[in-house]
Amino acid sequence: MKVRLLLAALAASLLVPLAPAAATAGPHHPPPPAGSYAECEPGTPAVAPATQTYYDPALPQLGPKPLPRRGAVGRLLHGYHRFGSLDRDAFVAEYLDAQQRFIYPPNDGFVTHGDMVDRHPLELQPRARLDRFGFPGGTFLAPLGASFGQRALPPQSLNTPEGAPQANYHVYCVLKPFSVDAGPAAPWFGQPGLGTQYKLMPQYLPEAGGALSVTWLLAHGYLVEEKPVVRK
């Protein structure tokens, strides 16, 4: 009898479900910037006063003085130093040529490891937010909100041309998918870089021919401009 009771108890215990093991925390992926995948909201950024004062009036390529500290651009300049760890003369000697034009990094500015360029095709999806410093005739974009230092751009990119928004900064929303080359920006211009950059490539949009640019994407319904969101 006792043997039967022990066997019955053992059988019952086998039917009791085990408590699930505690989940192991996976790698943390920070959320995209607020509103990155909300519906697109077309808008036009406000025109800002053109830059009137420069760090060096003889070399406006060295950017405005003072630097923007407020608005959508100001928040991207947190921790930014105009020449990085260099002084003015060392920066000019390293990054400007004899015609006082900036010397840009090779391989479209992507990080390079020996003979390997760190870039790969990426399809951007509708409602993703992108931005750029500069007129829309260019072919570079970035995920919304990358700091200015992560982009490794020259200080002249902070100048405000006549009739443009502050620092000619623009925000875009993707309306229909298109592909780009994506990868980390090489450290350059005294900046740390390593933020993700996007480069428009004609082979991914052959219908654009040699006219591929942000302007073309806007005209053909791939992108729409939005007003930058100013977070206080």
C-alpha angles and dihedrals in degrees: 000000000000090000090054091050092050091050092049092050091049092051092049092051090056090059094057109101116238117243110255116259116252111269115252112235111247127209114301115245112191114230118256116262114287111279095016092132101027119114115289114263110198114219144147121240117236117261112248130206112276117252111273103169126050136192086244115014089203091055111036086172086081090070139242128318118244101031117231109271102170138053128026093323096046093060090055091056098062107138093003120148116192097225099022109220093339129092121236097267095046090049092051092047093051103040108028124070128216090278090052092249120140118258107225125204120263126254095041089298096294120142111267127205108194104300093345121096114206100229134114139175115269129180112220114216131219116280094022110136122229134175142188143184109235143040117312093252088087131093103220127093136164137204109275114274103018108152119253091244092054090055092055093216125161117260092249087073086076093061115107114225122210112284095012134113119259110305087352087276117168135185122207136189123211113240100178132011123274134161131241138171108261133191145115120305114243116246105260142143088040091297129122095235117177093128115129116267130188123215121196110231123198093217090065093052105028091166088071092060112186092338097077111138140119086275090059092048090052093048093049099047101255095113138023125196120240134191111262113253111237111212115199 
